[in-house]
């Protein structure tokens, strides 16, 4: 049952969050709201934060990179360094508490940051020149630093407070008028303005926030923001939480709640996040759920949600929690007292489930230590560009440490590349993926389109395979060739039965590609000269320690397992092949094959 908070309680929470309920033994300042002994802090966690933050400060002091600042053109790291040092400088448990050396290093870093800030308040970020959204990203840590320094009233820190104020106000001018690139940038900029307004209130910040919020924060029934990206879902959640608590907009937390539930089901037992359905760069990346820690923690405390409490404890035990969170986010804890509190609700979550995200065409299944992902939700037509889903992986399977990173299917049909399903149709416990590919031949132009000099429009072929000066849209097509692929996948207590059917022109090469995690041992197949495994018949076994995945039976009708990508890639010598143990099953159309993974 969700914890309901009244408007009056939320307003009080927002005030406490902003000013900091910091009068306990682990506190670094005094709250003007007065002492509240009913709030219990997670002292063990805070101690870990301080210890790891100090290690990072020590590293920063020993590796001064300010002389390289102009060459970097990406200043988020410098902003993070400033916030890390501010946290240790102001926390009375830190070995760098009130350190003059740290004060000097922060002072120099702020000078460098002001030096590279343009007159309009923006910063460069890699290839993005004078970028308002990238400036917005850096303000999360810079505004947290300003909040912490404001709570520490030591006179000797006034010059740091003044320089931070100058930087932040300059940046604010850029954000009240500057534009964005992507959907999440709107909320990053709005959250940054909310931060600025909490420090240095002005109606212009609120007006700009309202302009962006008037567009509406899109979240579909699957619990995905428009980019369907783990990287940017974490970014948006942080931004919405910031606006909710600083602007008294608790309704924004409803979207955060729904998205966090979605990413619970997207999380693998080892903390990896399923990203095959992303429309951004992480569709081909390995991402861990650690990126969602602050949001899960905030909502576990705020909403007293058992699932979110479970995720907090789960993340705190992941290997990258120390490097990703403990060593850099102390300043965010110090700026928001709610994050410091003990989680009082009992952690609880369902670890055996089958969830079908209909709009994303993604199924997630967990049976004990077996985890399964099925995907058929690419944006059509498939285009290789940021903002569109184009990952050819339709099946991922894990059994403990034994991991099938992906299964793909490719044919030589006009070199159109990998199978990309037109959605998923679920019937009972069977998931049906299908795709139709068509390729055309072109007739002579009609007389009315003829040009004596032959200089026709440079255009894309109707099947999107190539471009030429052929004025394709004005031509009739003939000899149309069509290939139909159907893959039926039936799950039974963690075991998968797969039924492949590829029909169309005969003698087309069909290749089923399985890529297992690098370092795994595969037996039961022959290896070719390139180190690929060819599963000719029977079953093969992939093992990592005591964990085993069994696949088969195999079938090898040809050994051409290269150039499986479409000409969109191979024309530029590109490939989607990744590192790992590659196992192949091959045949020719008409192709019919049944196999099991378990």
C-alpha positions in Angstrom: 0.0 0.0 0.0 1.4 3.4 -1.0 2.1 6.0 1.6 -0.1 9.1 1.0 1.3 12.5 1.9 -0.9 15.5 2.4 -0.1 18.8 0.7 0.8 20.3 4.1 3.2 17.4 4.9 4.8 17.7 1.5 5.4 21.5 1.9 7.0 20.7 5.3 9.1 18.0 3.7 10.3 20.4 1.0 11.4 22.9 3.6 13.3 20.4 5.5 14.9 19.1 2.4 16.0 22.5 1.3 17.4 23.7 4.6 18.7 20.4 5.9 17.7 18.6 9.0 21.3 18.5 10.2 21.5 18.7 14.0 22.4 15.1 14.7 25.9 13.9 15.6 26.7 13.3 11.9 25.5 16.7 11.0 27.6 19.4 9.4 25.4 22.4 10.1 22.5 23.6 12.1 19.0 23.6 10.8 16.9 26.7 11.1 13.8 24.4 11.3 14.9 23.2 14.8 15.8 19.7 16.0 13.6 16.8 15.1 14.6 13.8 17.1 12.0 11.5 15.5 14.1 11.4 12.4 16.7 8.6 12.5 19.7 8.9 10.2 21.5 6.0 8.5 24.8 6.6 10.3 26.6 3.6 9.0 25.8 4.6 5.4 26.9 8.2 6.0 30.1 7.0 7.5 30.8 5.0 4.4 30.0 8.0 2.3 32.4 10.2 4.2 35.2 7.7 4.1 35.0 7.1 0.4 34.5 10.7 -0.4 37.8 11.4 1.5 39.6 8.9 -0.6 38.4 10.7 -3.7 39.5 14.0 -2.3 42.9 12.7 -1.6 43.1 11.5 -5.2 42.0 14.9 -6.5 44.6 16.7 -4.5 47.4 14.4 -5.8 46.3 14.7 -9.4 45.8 18.3 -10.3 44.5 18.5 -13.9 43.5 22.2 -13.9 46.3 23.0 -16.3 44.6 20.8 -18.9 41.1 22.3 -18.4 41.0 24.2 -21.7 41.8 21.1 -23.6 39.1 19.0 -22.1 36.0 20.8 -23.3 34.0 18.7 -20.9 33.6 20.1 -17.5 31.2 17.8 -15.7 34.2 16.0 -14.1 35.5 19.3 -12.8 32.1 20.2 -11.4 31.9 16.8 -9.7 35.4 17.3 -8.3 34.3 20.6 -6.8 31.3 19.0 -5.2 33.3 16.1 -3.8 35.8 18.5 -2.2 33.0 20.8 -0.8 31.4 17.8 0.9 34.5 16.7 2.7 35.4 20.3 3.5 32.0 20.8 5.3 31.4 17.5 6.9 32.8 17.3 10.5 33.6 13.6 10.2 35.9 14.2 7.2 39.7 14.2 7.6 39.5 17.3 5.3 37.0 19.2 7.5 37.9 22.9 7.2 41.1 22.0 5.4 42.9 25.1 4.0 44.5 22.9 1.3 41.0 21.9 0.1 39.7 25.4 0.3 42.6 26.5 -2.0 42.0 23.7 -4.4 38.3 24.5 -4.6 39.1 28.1 -5.1 41.4 27.3 -8.0 38.8 25.0 -9.5 36.1 27.6 -9.4 38.4 30.1 -11.0 39.0 27.6 -13.8 35.3 27.0 -14.2 34.6 30.7 -14.4 37.4 31.1 -16.9 35.8 28.6 -19.3 32.2 29.9 -18.8 31.1 32.0 -21.8 29.6 35.5 -21.3 26.2 34.0 -22.0 26.6 31.6 -19.1 27.1 28.4 -21.1 29.9 25.9 -21.2 31.2 23.6 -24.0 30.8 19.9 -23.7 32.8 17.8 -26.2 31.3 18.6 -29.6 28.4 20.7 -28.1 29.5 24.3 -28.2 28.0 26.8 -25.7 25.5 24.2 -24.7 22.6 25.2 -22.3 21.6 21.6 -21.6 25.2 20.5 -20.8 25.4 23.5 -18.5 22.2 22.3 -16.9 23.8 18.9 -16.2 26.7 20.4 -14.4 24.5 22.5 -12.1 23.2 19.5 -10.2 26.5 19.2 -8.4 27.3 22.9 -8.4 24.0 23.9 -6.8 24.4 21.1 -4.3 27.8 22.5 -3.5 26.3 26.0 -3.0 23.6 24.6 -0.7 26.2 22.8 1.5 28.4 25.9 1.6 25.5 28.1 2.5 24.7 25.8 5.5 28.3 26.2 6.6 28.6 29.8 7.8 32.3 29.9 8.2 33.5 33.4 7.1 36.7 32.0 5.4 34.4 30.2 2.9 32.7 33.3 1.7 34.8 33.7 -1.4 33.9 30.2 -2.4 30.2 31.0 -1.9 30.6 34.1 -3.9 32.3 32.4 -6.8 29.8 29.6 -6.9 27.0 32.2 -6.9 28.6 34.0 -9.8 28.9 30.8 -11.8 25.4 29.6 -11.0 23.7 33.0 -11.7 25.6 33.3 -15.0 24.4 29.8 -15.9 20.9 30.7 -15.0 20.8 33.4 -17.6 21.7 30.8 -20.2 19.0 28.4 -19.1 16.1 31.0 -19.0 16.6 31.6 -22.7 18.6 28.7 -24.2 17.4 25.7 -26.1 17.8 21.9 -25.8 18.4 18.9 -28.1 16.7 15.9 -26.6 13.5 15.2 -24.5 15.4 14.7 -21.2 17.2 18.0 -21.6 14.0 19.9 -20.9 13.8 18.3 -17.4 17.5 18.6 -16.7 17.3 22.4 -17.5 14.1 22.7 -15.4 15.6 20.9 -12.5 18.7 23.1 -12.7 16.5 26.2 -12.7 14.6 24.8 -9.6 18.0 24.5 -7.9 18.9 28.0 -8.8 15.6 29.4 -7.6 15.9 27.6 -4.3 19.2 29.4 -3.7 18.6 32.7 -5.4 14.8 33.1 -6.0 13.6 34.9 -9.0 10.3 34.7 -11.0 12.1 34.3 -14.3 13.3 30.8 -13.3 9.8 29.7 -12.5 8.4 31.1 -15.7 10.9 29.1 -17.8 10.3 25.9 -15.8 6.5 26.4 -16.4 7.2 26.8 -20.2 9.0 23.4 -20.3 6.5 21.6 -18.0 3.6 22.9 -20.2 4.8 20.5 -22.9 4.0 17.6 -20.6 6.3 14.9 -19.3 5.6 11.8 -21.5 5.4 8.4 -19.7 3.7 5.5 -21.5 1.7 2.7 -20.0 4.9 0.5 -19.9 6.4 3.1 -17.5 8.9 4.4 -20.1 9.8 7.9 -20.9 10.0 8.6 -24.7 13.7 7.7 -25.0 13.2 4.3 -23.3 16.7 4.6 -22.0 18.1 3.5 -18.7 20.7 6.2 -18.8 18.2 9.0 -19.4 15.4 7.5 -17.2 17.8 7.9 -14.3 18.5 11.5 -15.4 14.8 12.3 -15.7 13.8 10.7 -12.4 16.5 12.8 -10.6 15.2 15.9 -12.3 11.5 15.2 -11.5 12.4 14.5 -7.9 14.3 17.8 -7.7 11.3 19.7 -9.1 8.8 17.9 -6.9 10.6 18.7 -3.7 11.8 22.2 -4.5 8.7 23.5 -6.4 6.0 21.7 -4.3 4.9 19.5 -7.3 4.4 16.0 -5.7 2.4 14.9 -8.7 5.7 14.5 -10.6 6.6 11.7 -8.3 3.9 9.5 -9.8 5.9 9.3 -13.0 9.1 8.5 -11.0 7.3 5.7 -9.2 6.0 4.1 -12.3 9.4 4.3 -14.1 11.2 2.8 -11.1 8.9 -0.1 -11.1 9.6 -0.7 -14.7 13.3 -0.7 -14.1 12.9 -3.2 -11.3 11.7 -5.6 -13.9 14.5 -4.5 -16.2 17.2 -5.4 -13.7 19.2 -8.6 -14.0 20.2 -10.6 -10.9 23.8 -9.2 -11.1 22.6 -5.6 -11.4 22.8 -5.2 -15.1 19.9 -3.3 -16.7 18.2 -4.6 -19.8 18.8 -1.8 -22.4 18.0 -3.6 -25.7 14.8 -1.6 -26.0 16.5 1.8 -25.6 16.3 4.5 -28.2 19.6 6.0 -27.2 23.2 4.9 -27.1 22.7 2.5 -24.2 20.9 0.1 -26.4 24.4 -1.3 -27.1 25.9 -0.7 -23.7 26.2 -2.5 -20.4 24.5 -0.4 -17.7 24.0 -1.2 -14.0 21.0 -0.3 -11.9 23.4 1.6 -9.6 22.5 4.7 -11.6 19.0 4.6 -10.1 20.2 4.4 -6.4 19.4 8.0 -5.4 15.9 7.7 -6.9 15.1 4.4 -5.3 16.4 5.6 -1.9 14.4 8.9 -2.1 11.2 7.1 -3.0 11.7 4.2 -0.5 11.9 6.8 2.3 9.3 9.2 0.9 6.7 6.6 -0.1 7.7 3.8 2.2 7.7 1.4 -0.7 8.9 -2.2 0.0 10.0 -2.8 -3.6 12.1 0.4 -3.6 13.6 -0.4 -0.2 14.6 -3.8 -1.6 16.3 -2.1 -4.6 18.2 0.2 -2.3 19.7 -2.7 -0.3 20.3 -4.7 -3.5 22.2 -1.8 -5.1 24.2 -1.2 -1.9 25.6 -4.7 -2.3 26.7 -4.3 -6.0 30.4 -4.1 -6.8 30.2 -0.7 -8.4 28.2 1.0 -5.6 31.4 2.1 -4.0 32.9 3.7 -7.1 29.6 5.0 -8.6 27.9 6.4 -5.6 29.9 6.3 -2.3 32.8 8.2 -3.8 31.0 11.1 -5.4 27.4 11.6 -4.1 28.0 12.7 -0.5 27.3 16.3 -1.4 23.8 15.3 -2.6 23.1 13.5 0.7 24.3 16.6 2.6 22.1 18.9 0.5 19.0 16.7 0.9 18.4 15.4 4.5 15.7 12.9 3.4 18.4 10.8 1.7 20.2 10.5 4.9 17.4 8.9 6.8 17.0 5.3 7.7 14.7 3.3 5.5 11.9 2.1 7.9 9.9 -0.1 5.6 10.8 -3.8 5.3 12.4 -4.5 1.9 10.3 -6.9 -0.2 10.1 -7.8 -3.9 8.8 -10.6 -6.2 11.8 -12.5 -7.7 9.8 -14.9 -9.8 7.8 -13.1 -12.5 6.7 -12.8 -16.2 6.1 -9.3 -17.3 5.2 -8.3 -20.9 5.7 -4.6 -21.8 3.3 -4.4 -24.6 4.2 -1.0 -26.0 7.9 -1.7 -25.9 7.3 -5.3 -27.2 9.7 -6.5 -24.5 9.1 -9.5 -22.2 11.0 -10.1 -19.0 10.8 -13.5 -17.3 12.5 -14.6 -14.0 12.5 -18.2 -12.8 14.8 -18.6 -9.8 18.4 -17.9 -11.1 17.2 -17.9 -14.7 16.5 -14.6 -16.4 15.0 -14.2 -19.9 14.6 -11.2 -22.1 12.6 -11.2 -25.4 12.5 -8.1 -27.6 10.7 -7.2 -30.8 10.2 -3.5 -30.5 12.5 -1.7 -32.9 11.3 1.4 -34.6 10.5 0.8 -38.2 11.9 1.4 -40.7 15.1 0.5 -38.8 17.6 3.4 -38.9 21.0 3.6 -37.3 20.7 6.9 -35.5 20.4 8.2 -31.9 16.7 8.5 -30.9 15.5 5.3 -32.6 15.5 1.7 -31.5 17.5 -0.6 -33.8 19.0 -3.4 -31.7 18.8 -6.8 -33.5 19.0 -8.8 -30.3 15.7 -10.6 -29.9 16.6 -13.0 -27.1 18.9 -12.8 -24.1 19.1 -15.6 -21.5 21.0 -15.9 -18.2 21.4 -18.8 -15.8 23.5 -17.6 -12.9 26.9 -16.6 -14.2 26.3 -18.4 -17.5 25.1 -15.7 -19.9 23.8 -15.7 -23.5 24.4 -12.0 -24.3 22.2 -12.2 -27.3 20.6 -14.3 -30.1 20.2 -12.9 -33.6 19.1 -14.2 -36.9 20.4 -13.0 -40.3 19.9 -14.0 -43.9 21.6 -13.2 -47.1 18.3 -11.9 -48.6 19.5 -8.9 -50.6 22.0 -8.3 -47.8 19.3 -6.7 -45.8 20.9 -7.9 -42.6 19.5 -9.0 -39.2 15.9 -10.0 -38.4 14.0 -7.2 -36.7 10.6 -8.3 -35.5 7.5 -6.3 -36.2 6.4 -6.5 -32.6 5.6 -9.5 -30.4 2.3 -11.3 -30.3 1.7 -13.3 -27.1 -0.5 -16.4 -27.2 -0.6 -18.3 -24.0 3.0 -18.8 -22.9 4.3 -18.5 -26.5 5.7 -15.3 -27.9 5.5 -14.9 -31.6 8.0 -12.6 -33.5 7.6 -12.1 -37.2 9.1 -9.9 -40.0 8.6 -9.5 -43.7 11.4 -8.2 -45.9 10.8 -7.0 -49.5 13.2 -6.1 -52.2 12.4 -4.5 -55.6 13.6 -4.4 -59.2 12.8 -1.2 -61.2 11.2 -0.7 -64.6 12.3 2.0 -67.1 11.0 5.5 -66.5 7.8 6.6 -68.3 8.4 9.1 -71.0 7.1 12.0 -69.0 10.0 11.5 -66.5 12.8 11.2 -69.0 15.7 13.7 -69.1 17.9 13.9 -72.1 21.1 14.5 -70.0 20.3 11.6 -67.7 20.7 13.8 -64.6 18.0 12.3 -62.4 17.3 12.9 -58.7 19.7 11.4 -56.2 17.3 9.4 -54.1 16.8 6.4 -51.8 15.6 3.1 -53.3 12.1 2.1 -52.3 13.4 -0.8 -50.2 15.8 1.7 -48.4 18.9 -0.4 -49.4 20.9 2.2 -51.3 20.9 5.6 -53.0 21.4 6.5 -56.7 20.6 9.1 -59.3 17.7 7.0 -60.5 14.5 8.9 -59.4 13.2 5.7 -57.8 9.9 7.1 -56.7 8.9 7.7 -60.4 9.5 4.1 -61.5 7.3 1.1 -61.4 8.6 -1.9 -59.6 8.6 -5.6 -60.7 9.9 -8.9 -59.7 9.2 -8.1 -56.0 10.9 -10.6 -53.7 9.6 -11.3 -50.3 11.0 -13.1 -47.3 8.9 -14.0 -44.2 10.4 -15.0 -40.9 8.5 -16.3 -37.9 10.1 -17.2 -34.6 7.9 -18.8 -31.9 9.4 -18.9 -28.4 7.6 -20.9 -25.7 8.7 -20.6 -22.1 8.2 -23.4 -19.5 9.7 -22.9 -16.1 12.8 -21.2 -17.4 13.3 -23.4 -20.4 12.7 -22.1 -23.9 11.5 -24.0 -27.0 12.2 -22.1 -30.2 10.6 -22.7 -33.6 12.2 -20.9 -36.6 10.5 -20.6 -40.0 12.1 -18.6 -42.8 10.3 -18.7 -46.2 10.7 -16.9 -49.5 13.1 -17.3 -52.4 15.0 -20.6 -52.1 18.7 -21.1 -51.4 19.1 -18.0 -49.2 21.6 -18.4 -46.4 20.1 -18.3 -42.9 22.3 -17.8 -39.8 21.4 -18.1 -36.2 24.0 -16.3 -34.1 24.4 -16.8 -30.3 27.0 -14.7 -28.4 27.8 -15.9 -24.9 29.7 -13.8 -22.3 33.4 -13.7 -22.9 35.5 -16.1 -20.8 32.8 -18.8 -20.9 33.5 -22.4 -21.9 31.6 -23.9 -24.8 31.6 -27.7 -25.6 29.9 -29.9 -28.1 30.7 -27.8 -31.3 33.5 -27.5 -33.8 35.6 -24.3 -34.1 36.5 -22.6 -37.4 39.7 -20.8 -38.2 38.3 -17.6 -36.7 37.5 -19.2 -33.4 33.7 -19.4 -34.0 31.8 -22.4 -32.8 29.7 -24.3 -35.4 27.0 -26.4 -33.7 26.6 -29.1 -36.3 24.2 -31.4 -34.4 23.2 -32.4 -31.0 23.5 -30.1 -28.0 26.2 -27.8 -26.9 26.9 -26.6 -23.4 28.0 -23.2 -22.2 29.5 -23.2 -18.7 30.8 -20.7 -16.2 31.7 -22.5 -13.0 28.8 -24.6 -11.9 26.3 -22.7 -14.1 25.4 -24.3 -17.4 23.2 -23.3 -20.4 22.4 -26.1 -22.8 21.4 -25.3 -26.4 20.5 -27.4 -29.4 20.1 -29.4 -31.5 22.5 -27.8 -33.9 22.5 -27.7 -37.7 25.2 -26.5 -40.1 24.3 -26.3 -43.9 26.8 -23.5 -44.7 29.8 -21.9 -42.9 29.4 -18.3 -44.1 29.1 -16.6 -40.7 30.6 -13.3 -41.6 29.0 -10.1 -43.0 25.8 -10.7 -41.2 25.1 -7.0 -40.9 23.2 -5.1 -43.5 24.9 -3.0 -46.2 24.2 0.1 -44.0 27.1 -1.2 -41.8 29.2 -3.3 -44.1 29.5 -0.5 -46.8 31.4 1.5 -44.2 33.3 -1.6 -42.8 31.1 -1.5 -39.7 29.8 -4.4 -37.7 27.5 -5.0 -34.8 29.5 -8.1 -33.7 30.6 -7.9 -30.1 33.2 -9.6 -28.0 32.2 -13.0 -26.7 31.9 -16.7 -27.4 30.1 -16.9 -30.8 28.1 -20.1 -31.7 26.3 -20.6 -35.0 23.5 -22.7 -36.5 23.0 -22.3 -40.2 20.8 -23.4 -43.1 19.1 -22.4 -46.4 15.6 -21.3 -47.2 13.1 -22.7 -46.8 14.5 -23.0 -43.3 12.7 -24.8 -40.5 14.5 -25.5 -37.2 13.4 -26.2 -33.7 15.8 -25.9 -30.7 15.8 -25.6 -26.9 17.6 -23.3 -24.5 17.7 -24.3 -20.9 
